[in-house]
Amino acid sequence: MPRPAARVALVTCRPRPEVSVDRDLPGIVAELRAAGAAADAVYWDDPDIDWAAYDLAVIRSTWDYSWRAAEFTAWAERCASVTRLANPVDVVRWNTDKRYLGDLAAAGVPVVPTRYLAPGEPVDLPEDHEYVVKPTSGAGARYAARYTPAERATAVRQLQRMHAEGFTAMVQPYVKNIDVSGERALQFFGGRLLHASRKGAVLAPGTPYDEKKVAHPRLEAWTPAPEELAVAERALAAIPGSEELLYARVDLVDGADGGPCVMELELVEPNLFLDLHAGSLPTVVEAVLTAAR
């Protein structure tokens, strides 16, 4: 029997009620197999997986990692020690803690202004504008909420719970332009722009921080403006080890000055939204095969 073109693990997580289903995964696996690869969808925490048997392990939808960040990072290090991991473990380690926004700001990339409150630090919340509190390790708007200054007591209770669970909190001004122009996600794969999407605001006033949110409301295909692409490329260039990236998603909003700024970088397990962009699947598959070879 001829050797397959590549042996590829598409890494996901076990189903659980609070985790979304990866609708992209079956199509990627099927197309890789059609191209001659031996492709498997596998759980990152499955102790029976022999990662060394694969030419490439692609982190696709490990959407429970923020509950188990230290465990996930330790797995990534073990996996990377025996096969090629995409994205690389150093990128994974950097991107799983949203304090990377400070690194981007220091590099001159426009980002949403962010302060951090670690467990044990004094609670310092805005008194003159609406703001957002969320964890530095999170996904799908988990433990995220927006507050007015009058809702300080509720915000403090959120911080107390997060700190008790070991989370460092982020405090950001609520970017009001997101209610008008939404949030744009620019996807890159194999070193070039793959496609872009836009979604509406996730955080509605008064929604409890521990309530499950719709992570991608009113999602639609989007054609990025030149200034959006320029900011995204500046952000990617500032990533340590950016030349080793297989994929990246840059989430942009319009800041107080009306210009695009980075809300978040997704370098670990970005949803690709291939149901909106079916024509992008061949590009994804070819980039994965190239990386595996």
N, C-alpha and C positions, 0 to 999 in steps of 0.2 A: 504494500500500500504506500503511495507517495506521501512524503511528509507534507503537512498542511503549510500554507503560505506563512502562517504565524499562529502562535498559541496566545490567545488574549483572554484575560480575565476582566470582565466588566463588574466592578465592585459596587455592591448595593448593601442594603440593610434589611433586617427581618421585618415583615409587616407588623405594624402596631397601630392602634386607633388614631394616635396623634400624629402619625407620619403619612405624608401623601404617597400616592402610588406613582411610580416612575413610568409614565406612559411612553417615554422615548425608548426605554430599554429593550423591549421585544423587537422593535424594528431595527435597532443597531445590531443586536445579536444576529438577527436573520440575515441582514445585509453582509455582515462580516463572514458568516458561514457561506453565503452565496458567492463571496469573493474568494473562497478557498481557505479561509482561516478556521482554526479550531477555537471557537468563541464560547465562553461560558459566563452566565450571570451568577455571581457567588456572593455570599455574605461576608463582610469584612471580619466578623467575629466568629466565623466557623473554624473551630480548632482543627478540623480534618482537612482543610485545604492545604495542598502543597504548593506554595507560591513559587517555588523554584521551578516548577513544571511549566511555568508560563514565560513567554518572551517579554510580555508587557502586562502590567496590571493598571487598568484605567479606573480611577475613582469616579464613579458615575453618580450614585444617589445614596450616599451614606448619610441620610438625612436625620439620623438619630445621634450623630457624633457630638452635638453640643451638649447632650446630657452626660456624655462620657468622654470629655475632651482629652483628658490625660491618657485614658485607655486607648482612645483612637490614635493619638499621636504615637504611643508606644507601638501599636500595631503597624503604623506606617513605617516606622523605623525598622521593624523586623522585616516587613515585606521588601523594603528598599535594599535590605542587605543581601537579598537572594535573587532579585529580579529588578527590571526597570519599572519604576513607579511613576505614573503620570497623574497629577503633577508631582515633581520631586518632593522628597520629604522636607527639605529646608523651606520650600514654598508653603507646604502644608502647615508646618509649624508656625511660620510667620503669619499666615492668613487666618488661622483658626482663632486668633486673638485680635479683635478689632482695634486694638491700640495701634495697629499698622496705619490707621488714619493719621496719627501724629507723624509717622515717617513720611507719608505722602506730603503732608503740609510742609514739613521741613525741607522737602525737595522742591517746593514751589508749585505743587499741584493744587488747584482749587478744590477744597473739600468742605463738607458741612462742618462748621465749627463744633468741636467736641471737647468736653471735659470728662474726667474719669474719677469715680468715687469707689475706692477699694474698701473691703471690709475693715472696720475700725477707724476709717477716716471721718472727719466731721461732715455732716450733711449740709451741703451748700446748694440750694436750688434757686432758680431765677425768681425774681419778685416783680418783674415788669414785662414779661412776655410769655407766651405759650411755649411749652417745651416737651421733649420726648425723653423718657427714661427707658433704657433697654440694656441687656447684658453685653459684655464684650465677647462672649461666646454664645451665639444663638443663631437660630434659623427659623424661617417661616413666621417672623414677628413674634416668636415665643417670648414671653415676659417683656413685651413692649407695650407702652401706653403713652398717650399724650395728655398733658395737664395744663390747666391755667394756674396762675399764682394762687387763686382761691382754693385750689384743690391740693394744697401742699400736704395736708395730713394724710391723704390717700397716697400721694407719691412717697411719703416717708414710710408708710406701711409696706409699700412695694420694695423700697430699698432695704428695709429691715429683713424682709423675707429673702431677697436675693443675697444679701450679705450672709445670712444664716446658712444659706446653701453654698456659700463659697464663691459667689459670682462678684466680679467687679462690674459696676454700673457705668454706663455712658449717659451723659446728659447733653442733649443737643437742642438748639432752638427748633421749634416746629417750623419747617420750611413751607410757608403758606402758598408759594407758587405751585407746590405739588397738587393742590386742589384745582388748579387751572390747567397746567401743562403736563401733569402726571410725572411718572418716573420712567426713564428710558433705560433699557438693558441692551447694551451692545455686546454681542457675542463674537469672540475670536476663536479660531480653531486652525491649528497648523500654521500659525504665524500671520494670519490675515483675517480681515473682517468676514464673518460668516453671515450674519444677519442681525437685525435689531427688532426690538419689540417695545411697546409702551403699555403701562398699566396705570390704573387710577390709584388714588390714595388708599393705603391699607388701614391706617389708624383713624377710626371715627371718634369724635368726642364722647367721653363717658364710657367707652368700652373697657371693661376690666382688663388689667394686664395679664391675668391668668386665663382669660377666655381665648379659645382657639379662633384665629382670624383667617380670613380668606387671603392667602399670601399674594395672589396675582389677580386682583379684581379688574374686570373690563379689559382684559389683555387683547392687544391687537398688534398686527405687524406695523413696523415703523421704518421710515427711511431717515437715517441720522443726518442732521445738518453738518456742514463742514466744521463748525466750532465744537459740536459734540464729539465728532471723530477726533479732533485735535486734542481735546481734553482727555479722552479715553487713551489715546496713544501716549500722552505725557504720563498718565498714571501707570501704564504698562511698562514704560521705560524706567520708572522709578522703583520697580519691584526688584528686590535682590534675587538674582538668578533668573531674570526675565527671559534670557535667551534659551532657557530649558523648558519653557512653558509649552504644553501641548494645547491647552485651552484656557480661556479666561472670559469672564463676564464683568463688564464695567457698568455699574448702575449709576445713572446721572439724574440730577434734579436741577431745576433753575434756582440759583441762590438769590439772596436779597438784592443783588445788583442785576438780576435778570439773566446772568450768564450761567452756563452749565458748570456744575461742580459735582464731585464724586460723593455719592451717598455710601457706596460700598463696593468692594471688589470681591467677586466670587471666583476663587482659584482652586477650590477643593472639590465641590460637588454641585456645580451650577445646573439648574434646570435649563435645558436647551430649547424648549418650546417648539419641538419639531412638528407638532401638530399644526402650528401656524406656518411653518417653513419647511414643508416636505421636500422641497428641492435642495435643501441643505444636506440631506442625509448622505448622498454620495461623497460630498466633500469631507464630512466627518469620518466616514469609513476609510477613505483614502489616507487621511491624515493619521488615523490610528494604525493602519497597516504600515505606513512609512515609519512611524515611531517604533513599531514592533520589529521591523527589519533591522 
